[in-house]
Amino acid sequence: MKILIVKASALGDVVHALPVLPYLKSASANLEIDWVVEEPFASLLSANPMVHHLHILRTKAWRKARFSARARREFFELLGSLRRERYDVVLDLQGNMKSGMLTLATHAPLRYGFDRSGAREWPNLLATNRKVALSEADYHIMDRTMLAPMAAFPGGKRSDAPGPLFVAPKIREEMTRDLEERGLSGKKTTVFHCGASWQTKRWENASWAELARKVEELLGLNVILTWGGETEHADCRVIWETSGKTATIWPRVGIPQMAALLESASVVVGGDTGLIHMAAALGTPTVSFYTATHSLRNGPRGEKHRLVQSNLPCSPCLRRDCRRLPECRASIRVGDMLEAIAAAIA
């Protein structure tokens, strides 16, 4: 039986959908599973032995080219390949208009998706012919992601564990050499990822710097700072300088290399970001804080992971901007984060 998963983006959302793969394989070993994913996130799945084939969306490149003749040709070739595969079942785990268009293009006889309560954009409802409903029990994002697979294949064995996410052996070997060159081989490290897509998910640089000093002095961990853009790189420089210049600012790397770094760490620390979810999927302990979003909805589950939630009565607000932002950031206390890190590595 041929199955297609439609979960194209973003990084954290794709990682949250990874448990669907072992669930489907436990339901039937004879399933052949393909996946539609945006090009920047394809490497999250390329090393996964449970994925047979990836269909790559190049939406960013197509938009940049303003849907030139070449871009249109590539797009329609993708739609044609989806139809030629003759999928038996499609699982639309995205629930928006784009995923609905891809789902409909398959002409699969069984197309599972969300009902009106769960679809992000209403045109998606036109693409699916088997709809699953959300309930209050489906609060965590992983619970919602599992609804369609469980409806299509009710006999699978479900786990609340994140992942799995795989690192290619060659990439792991390269990371081992990189750590050796920086004098970090064999040492306990913590990765701090200070960036986030929303300003309301970020922490003050001064708090990061204080935490870095205390983690090094009190817990004996070497701190690695990671970043994803020039603004975040500048923040890492500030944190490095004000924390005593003992941390290591890691160069910007691709997703496979970042996964290898996260896998090697003793603990990964950050806000509600894709890298936290990647680390959890790799089996690395995490400590994450939540201000605008809710830890019980988005946070990694399991004994390895510690969640710190803002104590403001308005949290979570799901706002990308807020006049109480300084107060909200200050509600995440350095002492609470340090205590959580100590518990995570104990």
Secondary structure, 3 states (H helix, E strand, C coil): CEEEEECCCCHHHHHHCCCHHHHHHHHCCCCEEEEEEEHHHHHHCCCCCCCCEEEEECHHHHHHCCCCHHHHHHHHHHHHHHHHCCCCEEEECCCCHHHHHHHHHCCCCEEEEECCCCCCCHHHHHCCCEEECCCCCCCCHHHHHCHHHHHHCCCCCCCCCCCCCCCCHHHHHHHHHHHHHCCCCCCCEEEEECCCCCHHHCCCHHHHHHHHHHHHHHHCCEEEEECCCHHHHHHHHHHHHHCCCCCEECCCCCHHHHHHHHHHCCEEEECCCHHHHHHHHCCCCEEEEECCCCHHHHCCCCCCEEEEECCCCCCCCCCCCCCCHHHHHHCCCHHHHHHHHHHHHC
